[in-house]
């Protein structure tokens, strides 16, 4: 089948998609966007977290056909067109929240979504929002720092997404 | 063709300017936050096929017949291979060559690879594998010490020829290491207090997030290029070349992006299989394990049963310890012999123990093979000896920290192996640091608005499941400290190689660093660049991709890469610096140092820019670096200077337990660790935090459950639980820097020690909260509610 959708603001067409493929497979293997990661492919780890019509989803749990006509945003669409990093990306680098980095794309998407909803999250808010994103390297301490820093910088600049 | 292993081949100076001691940013960080970093599962090649592995459903069975007809007939299938198709060597292994590339007439564990498929779509490959008809004849299995060593037990590897075969008491024992230290019988006669305990550690999984994966590309010269996530390129190459029937130079490996490792990538997984399929089909072959394949496709942490006896005087002074540590190595040897050596030699913990009888051994069973995981034999022992120290403290009515302080090892202490500890061992200091921290506030769920306000459920055990509003919750505090060796031990020729070139690019001096060290997330690339800046006084450092065109770096394991590859980069840089200074002296008659891109005299006078002195002639030098030699442990007495360096970490855990439901919330996990010298403080903190979280997982969550039938019950992230951000609390740190004069910059390997003591500290806290004896990890709800 053919799947047509908008990914990071660009119209994309994937041909010869087998009906059993996930949106994650289509993004990674058919559209050349491997930023969303494939760590468990059963919705447990959050490494493939993307935005589907604004909603935070695990792309591995979305059948490719469900993406027809959808507006999709992946980690590849976070930075500005000129390459300037998104504040959340910047904060993850500045705090050492990236080690192996396999969980990072999903955590960036989830953090961005959290700060859209809750600009000044408490620690409990952060933990609740990121509970679906596993990280095996950092013990989450630097990730907590990154989210706090991103929130503080957003408040400091008055930025609103 | 798009292959992305050269993720680090660009200049690394985009965000970093600093030398050692600074928390410079990762050179690969920008690529990792933009999604551009090419992990091994992201690789792609025109015309590539997808490989898939068919695995045994049985833990022990004879293979009667394999029928490939239906699989080969499936459209899109390009090859189906069994052991009949192997071109050369049929077995491989890290220490013993005992593991079949593909099973021949027998399978020895559930998940053992039996056949391979290459197809044009991963789902086609999976379906073809399901069409392979294998006729198995199940055999009796061995699953623990008594079944493995019973009279008439099936011998899993008859006719062993490995170097431990002659010393083992039974052919189903991979390796056994006794250690005899002092005179236990005499000490026992003087003991005023004796405590005994039996402990058990479940099978933990490394559970890295990036699955086993890679891309094998057949080459025009008949060889193969393999782009892969591994911990040690050259040991993969050493095992692959005989299996492929190729000379080593035709088996070229390049590291692609590694999504975590923690020991699980030290053994081969898909490497040989992808290469075999690529060489058979003449097409590039990509293999990516799904999570279930991953659980079956790599070794795990050895589950262990440990029996300890501690004898002491009334004042707490330890007189003797005896222990017996039985590790389940599973179906193949992997690194079990070295794990046994660690468990035995580190089995007493970081304490002064004048007399000891120690025995550690690993079994061959039909359980999943076990091998390297962060902590490597020291984790299991630490849970047991620290549980014993708490038991002894309770028996004596002493504070557990005070008992540990009285017996703490220090510089000069002699290990049970007879090896003196010849660098700082601040065990008492680390414990004092964590003990001195203020405790986190009581009842953190209570609303400050008053006792009638609704509690914040998120701060309670059970969280938003709304299982408690504070009733039935008890708090406990526990302490533990551990000792881990750094580097490869027991006489292994452990070295790393670095090639460093200093050249002028665009008018600026640039250091080009090439090693084969596997960057697995820990930040080795960051510190290599920092070292080059410090030693050569440059800003710009280029890190070439890690591959087999440069000498071995050894493994990214044993907390060794900053010490070893850092040491190699340092030595190569020093040689380059000397060559540049010699060139400058020939020109100026003097030259003493390289600073900030300048060549300076002893009095600090700038003689020339580095770019001027280098001109069109780069300086390139390769150096190998070795740590101090070690000795094997004597097979009967265990005596020998077997270790290079020791690493120490202490934890204090605060937990809250819902005693009605058996739910545990770790409220805080404080750590103190000596790292000798923090080359990158932020990266060191990341290692301690990450290691502590894995220790938390072993304490209360993580276990691969294997039934007595040898079958794995939970090979998924749905059923194997690794800590989430809700499970891991704040982890305040104290980082000490007490130099080890034998090591580069005085540094001490840091990655593993925090994994040891986190587990027993948490369990000690749960014991204090509940009064339960708790002798097994992970602690499960049923252990706390009495419903087990």
Interface residues (C-beta under 8 A of the other chain):
Chain A: X18 X20 X21 X28 X29 X32 X33 X34 X35 X36 X37 X38 X39 X40 X41 X42 X44 X45 X47 X74 X75 X76 X78 X79 X85 X89 X92 X93 X94 X95 X96 X98 X99 X100 X101 X102 X103 X104 X105 X108 X124 X126 X127 X128 X130 X131 X132 X133 X134 X135 X136 X137 X138 X139 X140 X141 X142 X143 X144
Chain B: X15 X23 X25 X26 X28 X29 X30 X32 X33 X34 X35 X36 X37 X38 X39 X41 X42 X44 X121 X123 X206 X207 X208 X209 X210 X211 X257 X258 X259 X260 X261 X262 X288 X290 X291 X456 X458 X459 X464 X520 X521 X522 X523 X682 X683 X685 X686 X689 X690 X691 X692 X693 X694 X716 X717 X718 X722 X724 X725 X726 X728 X730 X731
